Amino acid sequence: MLTNTLNTNEIKNAAGTEVEFTRLGIDGRTSEFKQITETPALPNRLKISHRESGSGTSKRRQSLVRFDKTTAGEIDTTVEVRTSFYLVGDIPVGNLSTTAVPKDVLAQLVSFVASLGASTTILYDGTGNGADVLLNGGL
């Protein structure tokens, strides 16, 4: 389980600067965190949830990590807008004996979003190959 306060570089912004979050609560298999310094009218939230379906070797777990940030619009500043990004893992937990394959698939996703090919540097600024596709609608 994550600690109630994420304040030791677990979360960073596009500049690579730490952003601190604190847990609002846990409800079943869902947890929500808020940015410690957020403006109440403009929430910046982290949500984590899990659900399972099926049974036996057909059992699957869907896990979600999601960030939602509300800001004033940049064109029409009188309108609040929300930007969201999230990762969903769909893991056949009933038919795996280790997490090796899910770790491999997650590593592929993270490396695609946060790096440039041969680079081993994590890019927080949205310039990774996959990040560029997500931000600019590319294929």
N, C-alpha and C positions, 0 to 999 in steps of 0.2 A: 504494500500500500504506500502511496505517496505521502510525504509529510503534509501537514496542514498549511505550511507556508513554503512556497517555492521561491526562495530568495538567494540561492547560491548558483546562479547562472544556468538553471535548468531551462529557462526561457529567455530568448534574446529577440531583439527587434532587427529590422533590416540593416541597421548600422553595426550590428553585433554587440549592442549594449544590453545588459541585463534588464529584464522587465519582471518585477516582483508580483506574485499572485498569492492570494490567501483563499483557503477553502470556505465556501459558503455553506456547504452541507453535503450529506450523502443520503440518497433515497434509493434503497434497494441496491441495484447494480449501476447506479448513476451518481456521479459526483460533479459538482460545479465549483469553479474557482473564479474569483474576480481580481482584476488588477488592483493592487493595493492603493495606488494613487489615482484611480479612475475618477472622473467626474460622474456623480450619480446619474445624471441625465444622459450620459454617453458611455454606456457600459462596454467594457472589454472583458470578455468571458472565455474561459476554457471549460469545455464539457467533455466528460469521459463517460462512456456507457458500454454495457455488454448485455447481450441476450443470447440465449441458446435455443436451438430448435432441433428436432429429431431425437433419436435415441440409438443406442448401440453404436455400430460402426458408421451409422448415418448421422450421428450427432455433429452439429456445427455450432461454432460461436462467431457471432458478428460483434466486433469491437470497434468503437468509434472514438476518435480524438478530434475535437472540433474547437476552433477559435472563431468567435464572432466579435467584431469591433464596430461600434456605432460612432459615427463622426458627423460633423456638419458637412453638407454637400460642398464641393469645391466650386461648382458653377452657381447653383442656387443655394446659398448659404443658410437660407431659412428652412431648408428641408434636411432632416436627419436621414442618413443612409447607413446601411449595415453591410459590411464586407465579411464574408465567411470563407474559410478553407477548412477542409477536414480530410482525415484519413480513415478509411474503413478497412478493417481486416475481416476476411471471411475464411475461417480456418476449420478444416474438417477434423476437429478434436477427437471425434470418436474413432477415427481410423489413422491416427498418428501416435507413435510412441515417444517422439521427441519433438522439439520445436525447431529442428534444423531446417526443414523446408520453409516454414513461415519466416524464419529469420533471413533466409536467403532471398525470398521474395520481397520482404521489407527492405533489405539492404539495396536491392535493385531499384526500388522506388525512391528511396532516400538519395541514393547516389545520382539518379537521373534528375531529380529535382534540384539538388544542392551542389552539383559539381559540373565541370566542363571536361568530359572525357577522361583524359589521362591524369587530370588534376586529382590530388588527394586532399585538397583544401575544401572545407565546407564553405559555401557561399551563402551568406544570409541576405544579400542584397537583391535577390531575385534574378540574378544573371545566370544561374545554372540552366542547363539545357531544358529540363522539364519545367522549371519555374518560368522561363521565357515563354514556353508554349502555353502555360496556364494564364499568364498575365496578358499576353498579346493575342491569344486566340489562334495560335499557329498549329500546324500539323507536322 
